[in-house]
Amino acid sequence: MKHFTFLSLILLFCISMTTSAVQAQAKNAFYVELLGNGLLFSANYDLRISQDRKWGARAGIGYIGSIDDGGVVTIPLMANHLLGKDGKYFEVGAGITYLSATADFFDDNVSDIVGTLSFMYRSQPIDSGFMWKIGLTPVLASGVFVPWWPGIAIGYTW
């Protein structure tokens, strides 16, 4: 948990430092993702942090389970780069996903950080509006590599 807190603080600091410099040109997106970097389901905020809007950072949160029996919480944190123009992009990204499962959901409390990648087609309007993306989000965990993990997301950009 200490590693996750430290990494989260670093990401938030980097986002806040770059947001003030590009606030006039920044593009924001909020979307929900099925499978993908949140592993099962996540709600995400994406911020374009460069002047040309090609570089971005994203943070999200996901949960699956029940209140009574516990569940799994996931927190994807990623950096990404958009290749393309005019609202049609290929997204390439890398980051981590923190996951925590309660004892009732598994035999024991599980807490881990897994590496994630993103190779997705992304349709995002230049100004604002409905956005979506679909593609592969490989997962790298201790001793496990899942190269064909799919992901699909829909949301809104402004």
C-alpha positions in Angstrom: 0.0 0.0 0.0 2.9 2.3 0.7 4.1 1.9 -2.9 0.7 2.7 -4.3 0.3 5.8 -2.2 3.8 7.1 -3.2 3.1 6.4 -6.9 -0.3 8.1 -6.7 1.2 11.2 -5.2 3.9 11.4 -7.9 1.2 11.1 -10.6 -1.0 13.7 -9.1 1.9 16.1 -8.6 2.9 15.7 -12.3 -0.6 16.2 -13.5 -1.0 19.4 -11.3 2.3 20.8 -12.6 1.4 20.4 -16.2 -2.3 21.3 -15.9 -1.5 25.0 -15.1 0.8 25.3 -18.1 -1.7 23.9 -20.6 -5.0 24.6 -19.1 -6.2 26.7 -22.0 -5.5 23.8 -24.5 -6.2 20.8 -22.2 -8.7 18.3 -23.2 -10.4 16.2 -20.5 -12.2 12.9 -20.9 -14.3 10.9 -18.5 -15.2 7.3 -19.6 -16.2 3.9 -18.3 -14.2 0.9 -19.5 -15.2 -2.7 -19.6 -12.2 -5.1 -19.1 -9.2 -3.0 -20.1 -6.6 -1.6 -17.7 -9.0 -1.6 -14.8 -9.1 -5.4 -15.3 -12.9 -5.8 -15.1 -14.7 -2.5 -14.9 -13.4 1.0 -14.2 -14.4 4.7 -14.3 -11.6 6.9 -15.6 -10.5 10.5 -16.0 -8.0 11.3 -18.8 -6.2 14.6 -19.1 -4.2 15.7 -22.2 -1.0 17.3 -20.7 0.9 18.5 -23.7 0.4 21.5 -25.9 -0.4 19.4 -29.0 -2.8 17.2 -26.9 -0.9 14.0 -27.9 0.5 13.1 -24.4 -1.9 12.3 -21.6 -2.3 10.8 -18.1 -5.2 8.8 -16.8 -6.4 7.7 -13.4 -9.4 5.5 -12.6 -11.1 3.3 -10.1 -13.0 0.0 -10.4 -14.8 -2.3 -8.1 -16.4 -5.7 -8.5 -18.1 -7.6 -5.7 -20.7 -7.0 -3.0 -20.8 -4.9 0.1 -21.5 -7.9 2.3 -19.0 -10.4 0.8 -16.2 -8.1 -0.1 -14.7 -7.5 -3.5 -11.9 -6.3 -5.6 -10.9 -2.7 -6.0 -8.7 -1.7 -8.9 -6.9 1.6 -9.6 -5.4 2.1 -13.0 -2.8 4.8 -13.4 -1.3 5.3 -16.9 0.5 7.6 -19.3 -0.5 7.5 -22.9 0.3 9.0 -26.3 -2.1 9.5 -29.2 -0.9 8.9 -32.8 -3.2 10.4 -35.5 -5.2 13.5 -36.1 -8.7 14.9 -36.6 -10.3 12.9 -33.8 -9.0 9.5 -35.0 -6.2 8.2 -32.9 -4.1 5.1 -32.1 -3.5 5.2 -28.3 -0.3 3.7 -26.9 0.1 3.7 -23.2 1.8 2.1 -20.2 1.2 2.1 -16.5 0.2 0.2 -13.4 -3.0 -1.1 -11.9 -3.2 -1.4 -8.1 -5.6 -4.1 -7.0 -6.8 -5.0 -3.6 -9.2 -7.9 -2.8 -10.8 -8.4 0.6 -10.6 -11.6 2.6 -14.3 -12.5 2.0 -13.9 -12.4 -1.7 -10.7 -14.6 -1.7 -9.2 -16.9 0.9 -7.0 -14.0 2.1 -6.5 -10.3 1.6 -4.6 -9.7 -1.7 -2.9 -6.5 -2.6 -0.7 -6.2 -5.7 0.5 -3.9 -8.5 0.4 -5.2 -12.0 1.8 -3.6 -15.2 -0.6 -2.7 -18.0 -0.2 -1.6 -21.6 -2.6 0.0 -24.0 -2.9 -0.4 -27.7 -6.3 1.0 -28.7 -8.1 2.8 -31.5 -9.6 6.0 -30.0 -12.3 8.2 -31.5 -12.3 11.5 -29.7 -13.8 14.7 -31.1 -11.4 17.7 -31.5 -13.7 20.0 -29.5 -16.0 18.0 -27.2 -18.5 15.2 -27.4 -18.9 11.5 -27.3 -15.7 9.4 -27.3 -15.0 5.7 -27.5 -12.0 3.4 -27.7 -11.4 -0.3 -28.3 -8.3 -2.5 -28.4 -5.9 -4.6 -26.5 -4.6 -3.9 -22.9 -1.9 -6.5 -22.1 -1.4 -7.3 -18.4 2.0 -8.1 -16.8 1.9 -9.6 -13.3 4.3 -11.7 -11.4 4.9 -14.7 -13.5 1.8 -13.9 -15.8 1.6 -12.2 -19.1 -1.8 -11.9 -20.8 -1.1 -10.3 -24.2 -4.7 -10.5 -25.6 -6.6 -8.8 -22.8 -9.4 -6.7 -24.5 -10.8 -3.4 -23.5 -13.7 -1.2 -24.7 -14.6 2.3 -23.3 -17.2 4.9 -23.9 -17.4 8.4 -22.5 -17.4 12.2 -23.0 -14.6 14.6 -23.8 -14.5 18.4 -23.2 
